[in-house]
């Protein structure tokens, strides 16, 4: 049985290109990371939405 280890040092927000899609790794409160695979169009929509939310 594997030992349970506390989740520390999960790393920064990152996006990597894998094939035709992008993989977003988002650190979450409490440890771990949320991993989401998105297309280029979805990434552009996310960019536009976040830019609007922060006022850019």
JOQUI-V935230 format. One record per pair of residues at least 6 apart in sequence whose C-alpha atoms are under 7 Angstrom apart, sorted by the first residue. I is the first residue (numbers start at 1). GAP is how many residues later the second one is. D is the distance in Angstrom with one decimal. If there is no record, write none. Layout:
# JOQUI-V935230
((I;GAP;D) (I;GAP;D))
This chain:
# JOQUI-V935230
((7;24;5.2) (7;25;6.2) (8;23;6.5) (10;17;6.7) (10;21;6.9) (10;22;6.0) (10;23;6.9) (11;16;7.0) (12;15;6.6) (13;12;5.8) (13;13;4.9) (13;14;6.1) (14;10;5.9) (14;11;5.3) (14;12;6.8) (15;7;6.5) (15;8;5.5) (15;9;4.5) (15;10;6.3) (16;6;5.6) (16;7;5.3) (16;8;6.8) (17;6;6.3) (21;16;6.6) (21;17;5.7) (21;18;4.6) (21;19;6.3) (22;15;5.7) (22;16;5.3) (22;17;6.1) (23;12;6.8) (23;13;5.7) (23;14;4.4) (23;15;6.3) (24;11;5.6) (24;12;5.1) (24;13;6.3) (25;8;6.0) (25;9;5.7) (25;10;4.6) (25;11;6.6) (26;7;5.2) (26;8;5.0) (26;9;6.4) (27;6;4.2) (27;7;6.3) (28;6;6.6))
